Amino acid sequence: MTKILQEAAPKILEAIKAANNILLHCHPSPDPDSVGSALAMKFALEGMGKNATVIRGDSEIPQAFMHFPGADTIVPKNFFEVDLSQFDLFIIQDATLDRVSSVARVAFPETLTLINIDHHASNTGGAKIDLIEPTYPATAEILFDLFHIWKLPISHDIAANLFIGIYTDTGGFKYTDTTAHTFEAAGELAKIVPDFPRLISDMENSNTLESLSFEALALSSVQTFLGGALGLSIVSYDVLKNKAIPPLGVSGAVVSAKLRTVKEWKVSGSLIENEPGHIKVSMRSKDGDRYDVSKLAVALGGGGHKAAAGATLTMPLPEAIEKIVATAKEIYNL
């Protein structure tokens, strides 16, 4: 456990004890670490006798995550649809304060205490209590240690959500920021959730014909840049529309993860124009230490991990491609 975590833990616990109604959220385009961490914290807070509410946020919770314990309790509202006067504490996890929502500029009432728990190095804080520890590969792993410091019993439902968050944010324990402690945490959680293989299987084997159709389209739309060092899948809104694939129901994460396996490419990514002039960018790298895609994502107005990051660009697609290529060339000296 790091010094940052040990110093923040009692402050966060004190704030929780002083609160009655606590708000939690999932960040836009939520991944399993976002959803799992929110649900794990919800169960932990309820175990302390607190009222805890998890809101969906901007995006639908993917069907592949709906078997996570507690997923059916997530309130289908975004930040701007919530009466914040009903809450005295907001625990923002796996996101920066301004990434709570992308619908509009986020502002918080003075009556609402903010706690920020995250592992992204691009997070600059700004809450009353910040626990930002980029040495951890997943927010779920931070919560695992936090709950231990608090001597909080880890139930089956807490363990399942923490395990799936750790498993996915480490790329199935393949990313370079995975540590021995990550395996120790996952091992302890697996003892509590002996059916963890089914937890993974139910998530990874929930594909749809729609997503397969999009994946085929995206993989057939790959272009290379910078002498073959950068590979990008580029799908325009018009192409999605012509193929009758609902543009808001697709994700580039699976595609960019597959592109990452191409040996010659230093950096790979997916660009999806899900609305005219609105491009979702998902980036991946095999060597996050040398080709840290979080730096590229931050330069584009987004954020993420060394090996997996993303951003949203609002501009014509050709300009977005040009911007990404030029930025990657400058950052990585390609």
Residue pairs with C-beta under 8 A, 6 or more apart in sequence:
1 145
1 148
1 149
2 133
2 135
4 131
4 132
4 133
5 131
5 133
5 142
5 145
5 146
5 149
6 149
8 129
8 130
8 131
9 131
9 146
9 149
9 150
10 149
11 129
12 115
12 117
12 129
12 131
12 146
13 150
15 89
15 113
15 115
15 128
15 129
16 22
16 45
16 48
16 50
16 89
17 48
18 89
19 50
19 88
19 89
19 113
20 50
20 51
20 88
21 50
21 51
21 53
21 86
21 87
21 88
21 89
22 45
22 50
22 51
22 52
22 53
22 87
22 88
22 89
22 90
22 91
23 53
23 55
23 82
23 84
23 87
23 89
23 90
23 91
23 112
24 38
24 41
24 42
24 52
24 53
24 54
24 55
24 90
24 91
24 93
25 38
25 54
25 55
25 57
25 79
25 90
25 92
25 93
25 95
25 100
26 34
26 35
26 38
26 54
26 55
26 56
26 57
26 59
26 61
26 74
27 34
27 57
27 94
27 95
27 99
27 100
28 57
28 58
28 59
28 99
28 101
28 102
29 58
29 59
29 251
29 280
29 310
30 57
30 59
30 61
30 62
30 65
31 94
31 168
31 169
31 253
32 65
32 68
32 164
32 165
32 167
32 168
32 169
32 203
33 94
33 138
33 139
33 140
33 165
33 166
33 168
33 169
34 93
34 94
34 95
34 139
34 165
35 61
35 65
35 68
35 71
35 74
35 161
35 165
36 68
36 140
36 160
36 161
36 162
36 163
36 164
36 165
36 168
37 93
37 94
37 117
37 138
37 139
37 140
37 143
37 161
37 162
37 165
38 54
38 74
38 93
38 94
39 54
39 68
39 69
39 70
39 71
39 73
39 74
39 157
39 161
40 140
40 143
40 157
40 158
40 161
40 162
40 165
41 52
41 91
41 93
41 143
42 52
42 53
42 54
42 70
42 73
43 69
43 70
43 155
43 157
43 158
43 161
44 143
44 147
44 152
44 158
45 52
46 52
47 152
47 153
47 155
48 152
53 75
53 87
54 70
54 73
54 74
54 75
55 74
55 75
55 77
55 78
55 79
55 81
55 82
56 74
56 75
56 76
56 77
56 78
57 78
57 79
57 100
57 101
58 78
58 79
58 101
58 102
58 103
61 71
61 74
62 251
63 206
63 208
64 202
64 203
64 204
64 206
65 71
65 203
66 72
67 199
67 202
67 203
68 160
68 161
68 164
68 199
69 156
69 157
69 160
69 161
70 157
70 161
78 101
78 103
79 100
79 101
79 103
79 106
80 101
80 103
80 104
84 90
84 108
84 109
84 112
85 109
85 111
87 112
88 111
88 112
88 113
89 112
89 113
89 115
90 108
90 112
90 113
90 114
90 115
91 115
91 117
92 100
92 114
92 115
92 116
92 117
92 118
92 127
93 116
93 117
93 118
93 139
93 143
94 117
94 118
94 119
94 120
94 139
95 118
95 120
95 123
96 116
96 118
96 120
96 122
96 123
96 124
96 126
96 303
97 106
97 108
97 114
97 116
97 126
97 127
98 105
98 106
99 303
100 106
102 312
108 114
113 128
114 126
114 127
114 128
114 129
115 127
115 128
115 129
115 130
115 131
116 123
116 125
116 126
116 127
116 129
116 130
116 131
116 132
117 131
117 132
117 139
117 142
117 143
117 146
118 131
118 132
118 133
118 139
118 142
119 132
119 133
119 134
119 135
119 136
119 137
119 138
119 139
119 141
119 142
120 132
120 134
120 294
120 303
120 304
120 305
121 134
121 294
122 294
122 297
122 298
122 303
122 304
123 132
123 303
125 132
131 142
131 146
133 142
135 177
136 142
136 177
137 166
137 169
137 170
137 175
137 177
137 178
137 179
137 182
137 305
138 165
138 166
138 168
138 169
138 170
138 182
139 165
139 169
140 161
140 162
140 163
140 164
140 165
140 166
140 169
141 162
141 165
141 166
141 181
141 182
141 185
143 162
144 154
144 162
144 166
144 185
144 188
144 189
145 185
147 154
147 158
154 162
154 189
154 192
155 192
156 192
156 193
159 189
159 192
159 193
160 189
160 193
160 196
160 199
162 185
162 189
163 186
163 189
163 190
163 193
163 196
163 199
164 199
164 200
164 203
166 182
166 185
166 186
166 189
167 173
167 186
167 200
168 203
169 175
169 305
170 177
170 178
170 182
171 178
171 257
171 307
171 308
173 182
173 183
173 186
175 288
175 305
175 306
175 307
175 308
176 287
176 288
176 289
176 306
176 307
177 288
177 305
177 306
177 307
189 196
190 196
193 199
210 245
210 246
210 249
210 250
211 250
211 251
211 254
213 243
213 245
214 235
214 240
214 245
214 250
215 254
215 255
215 258
217 235
217 239
217 240
217 243
217 245
218 233
218 235
218 252
218 255
218 270
218 272
219 233
219 255
219 258
221 233
221 234
221 235
221 239
222 231
222 232
222 233
222 234
222 259
223 231
223 232
223 234
224 230
224 231
224 232
224 265
225 231
225 232
225 325
225 328
226 325
226 328
226 329
226 334
227 334
228 264
228 265
229 264
229 265
229 266
229 267
229 332
229 334
230 265
230 266
230 267
230 268
230 269
230 325
230 328
230 334
231 259
231 262
231 265
231 267
231 268
231 269
232 259
232 268
232 269
232 270
232 271
232 321
232 324
233 252
233 255
233 256
233 259
233 269
233 270
233 271
234 271
234 317
234 321
235 270
235 271
235 272
235 273
236 273
236 317
237 247
237 273
237 274
237 275
237 276
237 317
240 246
240 247
240 250
240 272
240 273
240 274
241 247
247 272
247 273
247 274
247 275
248 274
248 275
250 272
250 274
251 272
251 280
251 282
252 269
252 270
252 271
252 272
252 280
252 281
252 282
252 310
253 270
253 282
253 308
253 310
255 270
255 282
256 268
256 269
256 270
256 282
256 283
256 284
256 308
257 284
257 308
259 265
259 268
259 269
259 270
259 284
260 268
260 284
260 285
260 286
260 307
262 268
266 285
266 286
266 287
266 290
266 291
266 332
266 334
267 283
267 284
267 285
267 291
267 293
267 296
267 328
267 332
268 283
268 284
268 285
269 281
269 282
269 283
269 284
269 293
269 324
270 280
270 281
270 282
271 279
271 280
271 281
271 317
271 320
271 321
271 324
272 279
272 280
272 282
273 279
273 317
274 280
277 314
277 315
277 316
277 317
278 312
278 313
278 314
279 312
279 313
279 314
279 315
279 317
279 320
280 310
280 312
281 297
281 300
281 302
281 310
281 311
281 312
281 313
281 320
281 324
282 308
282 309
282 310
283 293
283 296
283 297
283 304
283 308
283 309
283 310
283 311
284 293
284 307
284 308
285 291
285 292
285 293
285 306
285 307
285 308
286 307
288 294
288 305
288 306
288 307
289 306
291 332
292 306
293 304
293 305
293 306
293 307
293 308
293 309
294 303
294 304
294 305
294 306
294 309
295 331
296 309
296 324
296 327
296 328
296 331
296 332
297 303
297 304
297 309
297 310
297 311
298 309
299 327
299 331
300 311
300 313
300 323
300 324
300 327
301 311
301 312
301 313
302 309
302 310
302 311
302 312
303 309
303 310
303 311
304 310
313 320
313 323
315 323
328 334
